Amino acid sequence: MSRTNTRWVFAMVIVILGFIIGIYLQDLKHQESTKAAWEANRFNVARFNKIMRFTGEMNESNWSYMRDSIGQQLDSLMILRFRKEVDSLNAIKKKDK
């Protein structure tokens, strides 16, 4: 075998090994992201089931309590969102000074 053919064979082996390693690493990352997606989906399904059970328990006697509870949770979320916005505005003001 000539020296030129040996170089080409060596280069092809390196390229093929590079593809094999790249595909393997990509598969590892795909498995990791798939696992994370399944865990998030299970969390969302559990949360959805909890909301459905909560909704099924509503009746005339506890509706006002449930409505107030939902309203308090929404108020808390609005307050947290407002605080986040104020903090980001303060950070921008500090950056400009």
The first five atom37 places (N, CA, C, CB, O) and aatype in JSON, in Angstrom:
{
  "aatype": [12, 15, 1, 16, 2, 16, 1, 17, 19, 13, 0, 12, 19, 9, 19, 9, 10, 7, 13, 9, 9, 7, 9, 18, 10, 5, 3, 10, 11, 8, 5, 6, 15, 16, 11, 0, 0, 17, 6, 0, 2, 1, 13, 2, 19, 0, 1, 13, 2, 11, 9, 12, 1, 13, 16, 7, 6, 12, 2, 6, 15, 2, 17, 15, 18, 12, 1, 3, 15, 9, 7, 5, 5, 10, 3, 15, 10, 12, 9, 10, 1, 13, 1, 11, 6, 19, 3, 15, 10, 2, 0, 9, 11, 11, 11, 3, 11],
  "atom_mask": [
    [1, 1, 1, 1, 1],
    [1, 1, 1, 1, 1],
    [1, 1, 1, 1, 1],
    [1, 1, 1, 1, 1],
    [1, 1, 1, 1, 1],
    [1, 1, 1, 1, 1],
    [1, 1, 1, 1, 1],
    [1, 1, 1, 1, 1],
    [1, 1, 1, 1, 1],
    [1, 1, 1, 1, 1],
    [1, 1, 1, 1, 1],
    [1, 1, 1, 1, 1],
    [1, 1, 1, 1, 1],
    [1, 1, 1, 1, 1],
    [1, 1, 1, 1, 1],
    [1, 1, 1, 1, 1],
    [1, 1, 1, 1, 1],
    [1, 1, 1, 0, 1],
    [1, 1, 1, 1, 1],
    [1, 1, 1, 1, 1],
    [1, 1, 1, 1, 1],
    [1, 1, 1, 0, 1],
    [1, 1, 1, 1, 1],
    [1, 1, 1, 1, 1],
    [1, 1, 1, 1, 1],
    [1, 1, 1, 1, 1],
    [1, 1, 1, 1, 1],
    [1, 1, 1, 1, 1],
    [1, 1, 1, 1, 1],
    [1, 1, 1, 1, 1],
    [1, 1, 1, 1, 1],
    [1, 1, 1, 1, 1],
    [1, 1, 1, 1, 1],
    [1, 1, 1, 1, 1],
    [1, 1, 1, 1, 1],
    [1, 1, 1, 1, 1],
    [1, 1, 1, 1, 1],
    [1, 1, 1, 1, 1],
    [1, 1, 1, 1, 1],
    [1, 1, 1, 1, 1],
    [1, 1, 1, 1, 1],
    [1, 1, 1, 1, 1],
    [1, 1, 1, 1, 1],
    [1, 1, 1, 1, 1],
    [1, 1, 1, 1, 1],
    [1, 1, 1, 1, 1],
    [1, 1, 1, 1, 1],
    [1, 1, 1, 1, 1],
    [1, 1, 1, 1, 1],
    [1, 1, 1, 1, 1],
    [1, 1, 1, 1, 1],
    [1, 1, 1, 1, 1],
    [1, 1, 1, 1, 1],
    [1, 1, 1, 1, 1],
    [1, 1, 1, 1, 1],
    [1, 1, 1, 0, 1],
    [1, 1, 1, 1, 1],
    [1, 1, 1, 1, 1],
    [1, 1, 1, 1, 1],
    [1, 1, 1, 1, 1],
    [1, 1, 1, 1, 1],
    [1, 1, 1, 1, 1],
    [1, 1, 1, 1, 1],
    [1, 1, 1, 1, 1],
    [1, 1, 1, 1, 1],
    [1, 1, 1, 1, 1],
    [1, 1, 1, 1, 1],
    [1, 1, 1, 1, 1],
    [1, 1, 1, 1, 1],
    [1, 1, 1, 1, 1],
    [1, 1, 1, 0, 1],
    [1, 1, 1, 1, 1],
    [1, 1, 1, 1, 1],
    [1, 1, 1, 1, 1],
    [1, 1, 1, 1, 1],
    [1, 1, 1, 1, 1],
    [1, 1, 1, 1, 1],
    [1, 1, 1, 1, 1],
    [1, 1, 1, 1, 1],
    [1, 1, 1, 1, 1],
    [1, 1, 1, 1, 1],
    [1, 1, 1, 1, 1],
    [1, 1, 1, 1, 1],
    [1, 1, 1, 1, 1],
    [1, 1, 1, 1, 1],
    [1, 1, 1, 1, 1],
    [1, 1, 1, 1, 1],
    [1, 1, 1, 1, 1],
    [1, 1, 1, 1, 1],
    [1, 1, 1, 1, 1],
    [1, 1, 1, 1, 1],
    [1, 1, 1, 1, 1],
    [1, 1, 1, 1, 1],
    [1, 1, 1, 1, 1],
    [1, 1, 1, 1, 1],
    [1, 1, 1, 1, 1],
    [1, 1, 1, 1, 1]
  ],
  "atom_positions": [
    [[0.84, -1.17, 0.0], [0.0, 0.0, 0.0], [0.89, 1.24, 0.0], [-0.96, -0.01, 1.22], [1.88, 1.31, 0.74]],
    [[0.54, 2.2, -0.82], [1.36, 3.4, -0.89], [1.07, 4.32, 0.28], [1.12, 4.12, -2.21], [0.08, 4.18, 1.0]],
    [[1.96, 5.26, 0.45], [1.84, 6.19, 1.57], [0.59, 7.06, 1.45], [3.09, 7.08, 1.65], [-0.02, 7.4, 2.46]],
    [[0.2, 7.43, 0.22], [-0.97, 8.26, 0.0], [-2.24, 7.51, 0.38], [-1.04, 8.71, -1.47], [-3.13, 8.07, 1.02]],
    [[-2.33, 6.25, 0.01], [-3.49, 5.45, 0.37], [-3.6, 5.28, 1.88], [-3.43, 4.08, -0.3], [-4.71, 5.31, 2.42]],
    [[-2.5, 5.11, 2.56], [-2.49, 4.97, 4.01], [-3.02, 6.23, 4.68], [-1.07, 4.64, 4.51], [-3.76, 6.16, 5.66]],
    [[-2.63, 7.38, 4.15], [-3.11, 8.66, 4.71], [-4.62, 8.79, 4.53], [-2.39, 9.86, 4.04], [-5.33, 9.22, 5.45]],
    [[-5.12, 8.42, 3.34], [-6.55, 8.5, 3.09], [-7.33, 7.56, 4.0], [-6.85, 8.19, 1.64], [-8.39, 7.92, 4.52]],
    [[-6.82, 6.36, 4.19], [-7.49, 5.4, 5.06], [-7.49, 5.92, 6.49], [-6.79, 4.02, 4.99], [-8.5, 5.83, 7.19]],
    [[-6.35, 6.47, 6.93], [-6.26, 7.04, 8.28], [-7.24, 8.2, 8.45], [-4.82, 7.51, 8.56], [-7.9, 8.31, 9.48]],
    [[-7.34, 9.06, 7.45], [-8.27, 10.2, 7.5], [-9.72, 9.71, 7.55], [-8.05, 11.14, 6.28], [-10.53, 10.25, 8.29]],
    [[-10.04, 8.7, 6.77], [-11.4, 8.16, 6.79], [-11.74, 7.53, 8.13], [-11.58, 7.13, 5.67], [-12.86, 7.67, 8.62]],
    [[-10.78, 6.84, 8.73], [-11.0, 6.24, 10.05], [-11.27, 7.33, 11.08], [-9.79, 5.38, 10.48], [-12.17, 7.19, 11.91]],
    [[-10.5, 8.4, 11.04], [-10.69, 9.53, 11.97], [-12.07, 10.16, 11.77], [-9.58, 10.61, 11.77], [-12.76, 10.46, 12.75]],
    [[-12.48, 10.37, 10.52], [-13.79, 10.97, 10.23], [-14.91, 10.06, 10.73], [-13.95, 11.24, 8.72], [-15.86, 10.53, 11.36]],
    [[-14.8, 8.78, 10.46], [-15.84, 7.84, 10.89], [-15.91, 7.78, 12.41], [-15.57, 6.43, 10.32], [-17.01, 7.77, 12.97]],
    [[-14.77, 7.74, 13.08], [-14.75, 7.75, 14.55], [-15.38, 9.04, 15.09], [-13.31, 7.61, 15.09], [-16.1, 9.01, 16.08]],
    [[-15.11, 10.17, 14.43], [-15.7, 11.43, 14.84], [-17.22, 11.4, 14.75], [0.0, 0.0, 0.0], [-17.91, 11.88, 15.65]],
    [[-17.73, 10.84, 13.65], [-19.19, 10.72, 13.51], [-19.78, 9.79, 14.57], [-19.55, 10.19, 12.11], [-20.81, 10.1, 15.16]],
    [[-19.13, 8.67, 14.82], [-19.63, 7.72, 15.81], [-19.66, 8.36, 17.19], [-18.77, 6.45, 15.84], [-20.65, 8.23, 17.91]],
    [[-18.6, 9.06, 17.57], [-18.55, 9.72, 18.88], [-19.6, 10.83, 18.95], [-17.14, 10.3, 19.14], [-20.26, 10.98, 19.97]],
    [[-19.76, 11.61, 17.88], [-20.75, 12.67, 17.85], [-22.17, 12.14, 17.99], [0.0, 0.0, 0.0], [-22.99, 12.71, 18.72]],
    [[-22.46, 11.06, 17.3], [-23.8, 10.47, 17.39], [-24.05, 9.94, 18.79], [-23.97, 9.33, 16.35], [-25.14, 10.08, 19.33]],
    [[-23.03, 9.32, 19.39], [-23.16, 8.8, 20.75], [-23.43, 9.93, 21.75], [-21.89, 8.03, 21.15], [-24.33, 9.82, 22.59]],
    [[-22.67, 11.02, 21.66], [-22.88, 12.15, 22.57], [-24.24, 12.8, 22.36], [-21.77, 13.19, 22.38], [-24.89, 13.21, 23.32]],
    [[-24.67, 12.88, 21.1], [-25.99, 13.44, 20.82], [-27.08, 12.56, 21.42], [-26.2, 13.6, 19.32], [-28.07, 13.07, 21.93]],
    [[-26.91, 11.25, 21.35], [-27.89, 10.33, 21.92], [-27.95, 10.48, 23.44], [-27.54, 8.88, 21.55], [-29.04, 10.43, 24.03]],
    [[-26.8, 10.67, 24.08], [-26.79, 10.89, 25.53], [-27.58, 12.14, 25.9], [-25.35, 11.0, 26.06], [-28.38, 12.12, 26.84]],
    [[-27.36, 13.23, 25.18], [-28.07, 14.48, 25.46], [-29.57, 14.32, 25.18], [-27.5, 15.63, 24.61], [-30.4, 14.87, 25.91]],
    [[-29.91, 13.58, 24.14], [-31.31, 13.35, 23.82], [-31.99, 12.57, 24.95], [-31.45, 12.6, 22.48], [-33.12, 12.88, 25.34]],
    [[-31.32, 11.55, 25.48], [-31.88, 10.78, 26.59], [-32.07, 11.67, 27.82], [-30.97, 9.59, 26.93], [-33.08, 11.55, 28.52]],
    [[-31.1, 12.54, 28.08], [-31.19, 13.45, 29.23], [-32.38, 14.4, 29.08], [-29.88, 14.25, 29.38], [-33.14, 14.6, 30.03]],
    [[-32.54, 14.99, 27.9], [-33.65, 15.93, 27.7], [-35.0, 15.21, 27.71], [-33.48, 16.69, 26.37], [-35.99, 15.75, 28.19]],
    [[-35.04, 13.99, 27.19], [-36.28, 13.22, 27.21], [-36.68, 12.89, 28.64], [-36.13, 11.94, 26.39], [-37.86, 12.97, 29.0]],
    [[-35.72, 12.52, 29.46], [-35.99, 12.22, 30.86], [-36.54, 13.46, 31.58], [-34.71, 11.72, 31.57], [-37.5, 13.36, 32.34]],
    [[-35.93, 14.62, 31.32], [-36.39, 15.87, 31.95], [-37.81, 16.2, 31.48], [-35.42, 17.04, 31.62], [-38.63, 16.65, 32.27]],
    [[-38.09, 15.98, 30.2], [-39.43, 16.27, 29.68], [-40.47, 15.36, 30.32], [-39.47, 16.12, 28.15], [-41.56, 15.81, 30.65]],
    [[-40.15, 14.09, 30.5], [-41.09, 13.16, 31.13], [-41.35, 13.55, 32.58], [-40.57, 11.73, 31.07], [-42.49, 13.48, 33.05]],
    [[-40.29, 13.97, 33.29], [-40.49, 14.39, 34.68], [-41.36, 15.62, 34.76], [-39.14, 14.66, 35.36], [-42.23, 15.72, 35.62]],
    [[-41.13, 16.58, 33.86], [-41.95, 17.79, 33.84], [-43.39, 17.44, 33.49], [-41.39, 18.82, 32.84], [-44.33, 18.01, 34.05]],
    [[-43.57, 16.53, 32.55], [-44.91, 16.13, 32.15], [-45.64, 15.45, 33.31], [-44.86, 15.21, 30.94], [-46.82, 15.7, 33.53]],
    [[-44.93, 14.59, 34.05], [-45.57, 13.94, 35.2], [-45.98, 14.97, 36.23], [-44.62, 12.91, 35.83], [-47.06, 14.85, 36.82]],
    [[-45.14, 15.99, 36.46], [-45.48, 17.05, 37.4], [-46.72, 17.79, 36.93], [-44.31, 18.03, 37.56], [-47.61, 18.06, 37.73]],
    [[-46.77, 18.12, 35.64], [-47.93, 18.84, 35.11], [-49.19, 18.0, 35.17], [-47.67, 19.28, 33.68], [-50.27, 18.52, 35.47]],
    [[-49.08, 16.71, 34.88], [-50.26, 15.84, 34.95], [-50.75, 15.74, 36.39], [-49.93, 14.43, 34.39], [-51.96, 15.79, 36.63]],
    [[-49.83, 15.6, 37.34], [-50.22, 15.53, 38.75], [-50.91, 16.84, 39.17], [-48.99, 15.26, 39.65], [-51.91, 16.82, 39.89]],
    [[-50.38, 17.95, 38.71], [-50.97, 19.25, 39.04], [-52.36, 19.39, 38.41], [-50.05, 20.4, 38.57], [-53.29, 19.88, 39.05]],
    [[-52.48, 18.95, 37.16], [-53.77, 19.0, 36.49], [-54.79, 18.13, 37.22], [-53.63, 18.55, 35.02], [-55.94, 18.54, 37.41]],
    [[-54.38, 16.93, 37.62], [-55.29, 16.04, 38.35], [-55.72, 16.65, 39.68], [-54.63, 14.69, 38.59], [-56.87, 16.49, 40.1]],
    [[-54.81, 17.35, 40.34], [-55.14, 18.01, 41.6], [-56.18, 19.11, 41.36], [-53.85, 18.6, 42.25], [-57.13, 19.26, 42.14]],
    [[-56.0, 19.88, 40.3], [-56.95, 20.94, 39.97], [-58.31, 20.34, 39.63], [-56.44, 21.8, 38.79], [-59.35, 20.86, 40.05]],
    [[-58.32, 19.23, 38.88], [-59.58, 18.59, 38.53], [-60.29, 18.06, 39.78], [-59.34, 17.43, 37.53], [-61.51, 18.18, 39.91]],
    [[-59.53, 17.48, 40.7], [-60.13, 16.98, 41.95], [-60.68, 18.15, 42.77], [-59.09, 16.18, 42.77], [-61.77, 18.06, 43.34]],
    [[-59.91, 19.24, 42.83], [-60.31, 20.43, 43.55], [-61.61, 20.99, 42.96], [-59.2, 21.5, 43.5], [-62.52, 21.38, 43.7]],
    [[-61.7, 21.02, 41.63], [-62.9, 21.52, 40.96], [-64.09, 20.61, 41.21], [-62.65, 21.64, 39.46], [-65.22, 21.08, 41.39]],
    [[-63.84, 19.3, 41.23], [-64.92, 18.36, 41.47], [-65.5, 18.44, 42.87], [0.0, 0.0, 0.0], [-66.65, 18.07, 43.09]],
    [[-64.71, 18.94, 43.82], [-65.17, 19.06, 45.2], [-66.0, 20.32, 45.45], [-63.99, 19.05, 46.14], [-66.58, 20.47, 46.52]],
    [[-66.06, 21.21, 44.47], [-66.81, 22.45, 44.66], [-68.32, 22.17, 44.68], [-66.47, 23.45, 43.55], [-68.83, 21.35, 43.92]],
    [[-68.99, 22.86, 45.57], [-70.45, 22.85, 45.6], [-70.93, 24.2, 46.1], [-71.0, 21.69, 46.5], [-70.11, 25.1, 46.3]],
    [[-72.23, 24.36, 46.31], [-72.76, 25.67, 46.7], [-72.22, 26.13, 48.05], [-74.29, 25.63, 46.76], [-72.0, 27.32, 48.26]],
    [[-71.98, 25.19, 48.96], [-71.58, 25.58, 50.31], [-70.11, 26.02, 50.38], [-71.81, 24.43, 51.27], [-69.78, 26.9, 51.18]],
    [[-69.24, 25.44, 49.57], [-67.82, 25.82, 49.68], [-67.34, 26.65, 48.49], [-66.96, 24.58, 49.8], [-66.15, 26.92, 48.38]],
    [[-68.25, 27.07, 47.6], [-67.84, 27.84, 46.44], [-67.18, 29.16, 46.82], [-69.03, 28.09, 45.55], [-66.16, 29.52, 46.25]],
    [[-67.76, 29.88, 47.77], [-67.19, 31.18, 48.12], [-65.8, 31.01, 48.72], [-68.1, 31.93, 49.11], [-64.9, 31.81, 48.45]],
    [[-65.6, 29.97, 49.54], [-64.28, 29.71, 50.12], [-63.27, 29.39, 49.01], [-64.34, 28.55, 51.15], [-62.15, 29.9, 49.02]],
    [[-63.68, 28.54, 48.08], [-62.78, 28.17, 46.98], [-62.46, 29.39, 46.11], [-63.41, 27.05, 46.11], [-61.32, 29.58, 45.7]],
    [[-63.48, 30.21, 45.85], [-63.27, 31.4, 45.03], [-62.3, 32.36, 45.72], [-64.6, 32.11, 44.75], [-61.42, 32.92, 45.08]],
    [[-62.47, 32.54, 47.03], [-61.57, 33.41, 47.77], [-60.15, 32.85, 47.79], [-62.07, 33.61, 49.2], [-59.18, 33.6, 47.7]],
    [[-60.03, 31.53, 47.9], [-58.71, 30.9, 47.9], [-58.02, 31.12, 46.56], [-58.84, 29.39, 48.19], [-56.83, 31.44, 46.51]],
    [[-58.77, 30.94, 45.47], [-58.21, 31.17, 44.14], [-57.83, 32.64, 43.98], [-59.21, 30.75, 43.04], [-56.78, 32.95, 43.42]],
    [[-58.67, 33.53, 44.48], [-58.38, 34.96, 44.39], [-57.13, 35.33, 45.17], [0.0, 0.0, 0.0], [-56.33, 36.15, 44.71]],
    [[-56.95, 34.75, 46.35], [-55.74, 35.03, 47.13], [-54.49, 34.54, 46.41], [-55.84, 34.37, 48.51], [-53.46, 35.21, 46.44]],
    [[-54.59, 33.38, 45.78], [-53.44, 32.86, 45.04], [-53.1, 33.78, 43.87], [-53.71, 31.44, 44.54], [-51.93, 34.05, 43.6]],
    [[-54.12, 34.25, 43.16], [-53.88, 35.17, 42.05], [-53.29, 36.48, 42.54], [-55.16, 35.43, 41.28], [-52.39, 37.04, 41.91]],
    [[-53.79, 36.99, 43.69], [-53.23, 38.2, 44.26], [-51.76, 38.01, 44.59], [-54.0, 38.62, 45.52], [-50.94, 38.9, 44.33]],
    [[-51.42, 36.86, 45.17], [-50.02, 36.59, 45.51], [-49.16, 36.57, 44.26], [-49.9, 35.26, 46.25], [-48.05, 37.09, 44.26]],
    [[-49.67, 35.95, 43.19], [-48.9, 35.91, 41.95], [-48.71, 37.3, 41.37], [-49.6, 35.02, 40.92], [-47.63, 37.63, 40.86]],
    [[-49.75, 38.14, 41.45], [-49.64, 39.52, 40.94], [-48.62, 40.31, 41.75], [-51.0, 40.22, 40.97], [-47.85, 41.08, 41.18]],
    [[-48.63, 40.13, 43.07], [-47.67, 40.85, 43.92], [-46.25, 40.41, 43.59], [-47.97, 40.6, 45.42], [-45.35, 41.24, 43.48]],
    [[-46.04, 39.1, 43.43], [-44.71, 38.61, 43.09], [-44.26, 39.14, 41.74], [-44.69, 37.08, 43.09], [-43.09, 39.5, 41.58]],
    [[-45.16, 39.18, 40.78], [-44.82, 39.71, 39.46], [-44.48, 41.19, 39.54], [-45.99, 39.49, 38.47], [-43.54, 41.65, 38.89]],
    [[-45.23, 41.95, 40.33], [-44.96, 43.37, 40.5], [-43.59, 43.58, 41.14], [-46.06, 44.02, 41.36], [-42.83, 44.44, 40.71]],
    [[-43.29, 42.8, 42.17], [-41.98, 42.92, 42.82], [-40.85, 42.62, 41.86], [-41.9, 41.98, 44.03], [-39.82, 43.29, 41.87]],
    [[-41.04, 41.61, 41.01], [-40.01, 41.26, 40.02], [-39.8, 42.42, 39.05], [-40.4, 39.98, 39.26], [-38.66, 42.73, 38.71]],
    [[-40.89, 43.04, 38.6], [-40.78, 44.17, 37.68], [-40.07, 45.36, 38.35], [-42.18, 44.6, 37.19], [-39.22, 46.0, 37.74]],
    [[-40.43, 45.64, 39.6], [-39.8, 46.75, 40.32], [-38.31, 46.48, 40.5], [-40.47, 46.98, 41.7], [-37.49, 47.38, 40.33]],
    [[-37.96, 45.24, 40.85], [-36.55, 44.89, 41.01], [-35.78, 45.05, 39.7], [-36.42, 43.46, 41.51], [-34.64, 45.52, 39.71]],
    [[-36.39, 44.66, 38.59], [-35.69, 44.8, 37.31], [-35.55, 46.28, 36.93], [-36.43, 44.04, 36.2], [-34.53, 46.67, 36.37]],
    [[-36.57, 47.11, 37.24], [-36.45, 48.55, 36.98], [-35.37, 49.18, 37.84], [-37.79, 49.25, 37.22], [-34.61, 50.03, 37.37]],
    [[-35.3, 48.77, 39.11], [-34.25, 49.29, 39.99], [-32.87, 48.87, 39.51], [-34.47, 48.81, 41.43], [-31.93, 49.66, 39.59]],
    [[-32.75, 47.66, 39.01], [-31.45, 47.2, 38.48], [-31.05, 48.02, 37.26], [-31.51, 45.7, 38.11], [-29.87, 48.34, 37.08]],
    [[-32.02, 48.36, 36.42], [-31.72, 49.19, 35.24], [-31.29, 50.58, 35.66], [-32.93, 49.26, 34.3], [-30.36, 51.15, 35.08]],
    [[-31.97, 51.14, 36.67], [-31.61, 52.47, 37.16], [-30.21, 52.47, 37.75], [-32.62, 52.96, 38.2], [-29.45, 53.4, 37.51]],
    [[-29.86, 51.44, 38.51], [-28.52, 51.35, 39.09], [-27.46, 51.22, 38.01], [-28.43, 50.14, 40.05], [-26.37, 51.77, 38.13]],
    [[-27.8, 50.5, 36.95], [-26.85, 50.29, 35.86], [-26.6, 51.6, 35.11], [-27.37, 49.22, 34.88], [-25.49, 51.85, 34.65]],
    [[-27.63, 52.45, 34.99], [-27.52, 53.71, 34.26], [-26.71, 54.75, 35.04], [-28.9, 54.26, 33.95], [-26.12, 55.65, 34.44]],
    [[-26.67, 54.64, 36.36], [-25.96, 55.65, 37.17], [-24.49, 55.53, 37.05], [-26.34, 55.54, 38.61], [-23.76, 56.3, 37.67]]
  ]
}
